[in-house]
């Protein structure tokens, strides 16, 4: 992280729901409702997660609008070494010693742009690059906080299609856990490598039945349903991207994900998980679209106590 520029990664935020009875993959709640719940946690000083080693993640600041949510998530790392600062010209060196339980702090600005209050479809989610705050960690933080909030909230319920209807003809409502997942926008480099590379193997897989019983007793459960396809070297003359499109065409409703093994033009092997319908990346930071923002000052720290308006305005301009 430089003191005069930042990098911003591009994702889609997907909202879904889980219930103990019906499992995962249910239609999600509006993004605005999720963001409003997180804002309530921040206002109640309940938006911090700390692990056994003293590492802490918290939503430091949050602003909610009708079409978007802006957040500042901070990470405190008590295990980080004391920083050493050096002036090579003056040949001076000094070490900054941490006191007590202090840890190095990092901040990531986040723009969650959902468009309107009712939208529960995938939407733009931009994340500033920061140590300890990659996309997987950010999604985990939000899911953990939403899970805790939903335990005592009646806002997150869904109709039970297996229940009887009431006098008004409505199904009984049951508690649901709101979930959020991030899918990375493919970078130009990823598309170029696929356009020029050689496809080795594709595993199309689905998590729609994850957790379902495999046997009558439930001693074994389904983790994922998949089929593995390998390129036929005698007939597969297409480059990786076109062949991949041929393989996934017509199968995205049955297999929502694809695990791709390919060799780039530079003869390097890669394995990447994508959404088979869009090629958005799953749980990946490599190959995710990244943009650099500049003109934000020349002495920015690694962490902030509130949203930096200049950085956030630059991120907003990218959306």
C-alpha positions in Angstrom: 0.0 0.0 0.0 1.5 3.3 -1.1 1.0 6.6 0.7 -0.2 8.4 -2.4 -2.4 5.8 -4.3 -4.7 2.9 -3.7 -5.9 -0.2 -5.6 -9.6 -1.1 -5.9 -10.9 -4.5 -6.7 -14.3 -5.1 -8.5 -16.8 -7.7 -7.4 -20.5 -8.5 -7.5 -22.3 -8.9 -4.2 -24.8 -11.8 -4.3 -27.6 -12.0 -1.6 -29.0 -15.3 -0.6 -30.7 -17.0 2.4 -30.3 -20.1 4.4 -32.7 -21.9 6.7 -32.2 -25.0 8.8 -35.1 -26.7 7.2 -34.6 -25.7 3.5 -30.9 -25.3 3.3 -28.9 -22.8 1.3 -29.3 -21.0 -2.1 -32.7 -19.5 -1.3 -33.7 -16.1 -2.8 -31.9 -13.4 -0.8 -33.0 -10.3 1.0 -32.6 -6.8 -0.5 -29.1 -5.4 -0.2 -30.4 -2.3 1.4 -31.9 -4.3 4.3 -28.6 -6.1 4.8 -26.7 -2.8 4.9 -29.3 -1.2 7.2 -28.8 -4.2 9.6 -25.0 -3.6 9.5 -25.5 0.1 10.2 -27.6 -0.7 13.2 -24.8 -2.9 14.5 -22.3 -0.1 14.1 -24.5 2.3 15.9 -24.9 -0.2 18.7 -21.1 -0.8 18.9 -21.6 -4.4 17.9 -19.8 -4.5 14.6 -16.4 -5.9 15.8 -15.1 -9.5 15.4 -12.1 -10.6 17.5 -10.4 -14.0 17.3 -8.5 -15.9 20.0 -5.2 -14.4 19.0 -6.5 -10.8 19.4 -6.8 -10.1 15.7 -9.8 -7.7 15.3 -12.0 -6.7 12.3 -14.7 -4.1 12.6 -16.9 -1.8 10.6 -15.3 1.5 11.6 -17.7 3.7 9.7 -20.8 3.3 7.5 -23.0 5.5 5.5 -26.3 4.3 4.0 -28.0 5.9 1.0 -31.1 4.8 -1.0 -28.9 3.5 -3.8 -25.6 2.5 -2.1 -23.8 1.8 1.1 -20.3 3.1 1.9 -18.2 1.4 4.5 -14.8 1.6 6.2 -13.6 -1.8 7.5 -10.6 -1.9 9.8 -8.2 -4.7 10.7 -5.9 -4.7 13.7 -2.9 -7.2 13.6 -1.2 -7.6 17.0 1.2 -10.1 15.6 2.8 -7.7 13.0 6.4 -6.9 13.7 7.3 -3.4 15.0 7.9 -1.2 11.9 11.4 0.1 11.2 11.7 3.5 9.4 14.9 4.4 7.6 16.2 7.5 5.9 18.9 6.1 3.5 20.3 9.5 2.7 20.9 10.5 6.3 21.7 6.9 7.2 19.2 7.1 10.1 17.0 4.3 11.3 14.3 4.2 14.0 12.0 1.5 15.3 8.4 2.3 16.3 7.6 0.1 19.3 4.1 -1.0 19.9 2.7 -0.7 23.5 0.7 -3.4 25.3 -1.8 -5.1 23.1 -1.5 -2.6 20.2 -1.5 -3.9 16.6 -0.8 -2.5 13.2 -4.1 -1.2 11.7 -5.3 -1.3 8.1 -8.4 0.1 6.5 -10.4 -0.8 3.4 -13.0 1.5 1.9 -16.0 -0.3 0.4 -18.7 0.8 -2.0 -21.8 -1.4 -2.2 -23.9 -0.1 -5.0 -27.3 -1.8 -5.1 -29.3 0.8 -7.1 -32.6 0.8 -5.1 -34.0 -0.3 -1.8 -35.8 -3.4 -3.1 -33.0 -4.9 -5.2 -31.8 -8.3 -4.2 -30.0 -9.2 -7.5 -26.2 -9.2 -7.8 -24.8 -5.7 -7.6 -21.5 -3.8 -7.8 -19.2 -4.2 -4.7 -15.9 -2.4 -4.8 -13.1 -3.1 -2.2 -10.0 -1.1 -1.6 -6.9 -3.3 -1.3 -5.6 -3.6 2.3 -3.7 -6.1 4.3 -5.9 -8.6 6.0 -9.0 -7.4 4.2 -9.2 -9.5 1.0 -12.5 -10.3 -0.6 -12.9 -13.6 1.2 -12.2 -12.0 4.6 -14.6 -9.1 3.9 -17.4 -11.4 2.9 -16.8 -13.5 6.0 -17.0 -10.5 8.2 -20.3 -9.4 6.7 -21.8 -12.9 6.9 -20.7 -13.3 10.5 -22.2 -10.0 11.6 -25.4 -10.6 9.7 -25.7 -14.1 11.2 -25.5 -12.7 14.7 -28.0 -10.0 13.9 -30.5 -12.4 12.4 -30.6 -14.5 15.6 -32.6 -11.8 17.4 -34.4 -10.3 14.4 -37.8 -11.0 12.9 -36.9 -9.1 9.8 -35.3 -12.0 8.1 -38.0 -14.6 7.5 -39.2 -16.5 4.4 -42.3 -18.4 3.5 -42.1 -22.1 4.2 -43.5 -23.8 1.0 -43.8 -27.1 2.9 -46.1 -25.6 5.6 -49.8 -25.2 5.6 -51.4 -21.9 4.7 -53.1 -19.6 7.2 -56.7 -18.2 6.8 -55.4 -15.5 4.4 -53.7 -18.1 2.2 -50.1 -17.3 3.2 -47.5 -19.9 4.1 -46.1 -19.9 7.6 -42.9 -17.8 7.8 -39.7 -19.3 9.2 -36.5 -17.6 10.4 -33.7 -17.3 7.7 -30.1 -16.4 7.8 -29.0 -13.7 5.3 -25.9 -14.5 3.3 -23.7 -12.5 1.1 -21.0 -13.7 -1.3 -18.6 -11.9 -3.6 -17.8 -12.8 -7.1 -14.8 -11.1 -8.8 -15.1 -9.3 -12.1 -12.7 -11.0 -14.6 -9.7 -8.9 -15.4 -8.4 -8.1 -18.9 -5.4 -10.3 -18.1 -7.7 -13.3 -17.3 -9.7 -13.0 -20.5 -6.5 -12.5 -22.6 -4.9 -15.6 -21.0 -8.0 -17.6 -21.8 -8.1 -16.2 -25.3 -4.5 -17.3 -26.0 -4.2 -20.3 -23.7 -4.8 -24.0 -23.8 -7.7 -25.6 -21.9 -6.7 -28.7 -20.0 -9.7 -29.7 -17.9 -13.0 -28.2 -16.7 -15.0 -29.4 -13.7 -18.6 -28.2 -13.9 -20.1 -28.4 -10.4 -23.1 -27.5 -8.4 -23.7 -26.7 -4.7 -27.5 -26.7 -5.0 -27.8 -29.9 -3.0 -24.9 -29.3 -0.6 -25.7 -30.9 2.8 -28.5 -33.1 1.4 -28.6 -36.7 2.6 -26.8 -39.2 0.4 -28.1 -42.3 2.3 -31.3 -42.9 4.2 -29.7 -42.4 7.6 -27.9 -39.2 6.8 -24.6 -40.7 7.7 -23.2 -39.3 4.4 -24.2 -36.0 2.8 -23.7 -34.4 -0.6 -20.9 -31.9 -0.8 -21.1 -31.0 -4.5 -22.4 -32.6 -7.7 -19.9 -32.4 -10.6 -18.8 -33.6 -14.0 -15.2 -33.4 -15.3 -14.6 -32.6 -18.9 -11.2 -32.9 -20.6 -10.2 -31.4 -23.9 -9.7 -33.9 -26.7 -6.3 -33.2 -28.1 -7.3 -34.7 -31.5 -10.3 -32.4 -32.0 -10.1 -29.5 -29.6 -8.4 -27.0 -31.8 -10.0 -23.9 -30.2 -8.2 -21.7 -27.7 -9.3 -21.9 -24.0 -11.9 -19.2 -23.9 -13.9 -20.4 -27.0 -13.7 -24.0 -25.9 -14.8 -23.1 -22.4 -17.8 -21.3 -23.8 -18.7 -24.4 -25.8 -18.4 -26.6 -22.7 -20.5 -24.4 -20.4 -23.2 -23.5 -23.0 -26.5 -25.0 -22.0 -25.3 -26.4 -18.7 -25.3 -23.3 -16.4 -28.7 -24.1 -14.9 -27.4 -27.5 -13.7 -23.8 -26.6 -12.9 -23.5 -23.0 -11.6 -19.7 -23.2 -11.2 -16.7 -24.2 -13.2 -13.2 -25.1 -12.0 -10.9 -24.4 -14.9 -7.4 -25.8 -15.5 -5.6 -24.1 -18.4 -2.1 -23.3 -19.6 -1.4 -19.7 -20.5 0.6 -18.6 -23.6 3.6 -18.2 -21.4 3.4 -22.0 -20.6 2.2 -21.4 -16.9 -0.5 -23.7 -15.4 -3.5 -22.1 -13.7 -6.5 -23.3 -11.8 -9.4 -20.9 -11.4 -13.0 -21.2 -10.1 -15.6 -19.2 -11.9 -19.4 -18.8 -12.2 -20.2 -20.8 -15.3 -22.7 -18.2 -16.6 -20.7 -15.1 -16.3 -17.0 -16.2 -15.7 -17.0 -14.0 -12.6 -14.4 -15.4 -10.2 -15.3 -17.4 -7.0 -13.3 -16.8 -3.9 -10.4 -15.5 -5.9 -8.4 -12.3 -5.7 -6.0 -13.3 -8.5 -7.3 -12.3 -11.9 -9.9 -10.0 -10.4 -10.3 -6.7 -12.2 -8.3 -4.0 -10.4 -8.1 -0.2 -10.9 -5.6 2.2 -9.4 -6.7 5.5 -7.9 -4.4 8.5 -7.6 -4.7 12.2 -6.7 -5.7 11.4 -3.2 -2.9 13.1 -1.3 0.7 12.2 -0.8 0.9 11.1 2.9 -2.1 8.8 3.5 -1.8 6.4 6.5 -2.6 2.7 6.5 -5.8 3.2 8.5 -8.5 5.8 9.2 -11.0 6.4 12.0 -13.7 7.5 9.5 -14.4 7.2 5.8 -11.9 9.3 3.8 -14.0 11.5 1.5 -11.4 11.9 -1.2 -10.7 8.1 -1.5 -14.4 7.3 -1.4 -15.2 9.9 -4.1 -12.6 8.3 -6.3 -14.0 4.8 -5.7 -17.5 6.1 -6.4 -16.3 7.5 -9.8 -15.2 3.9 -10.8 -18.7 2.5 -10.4 
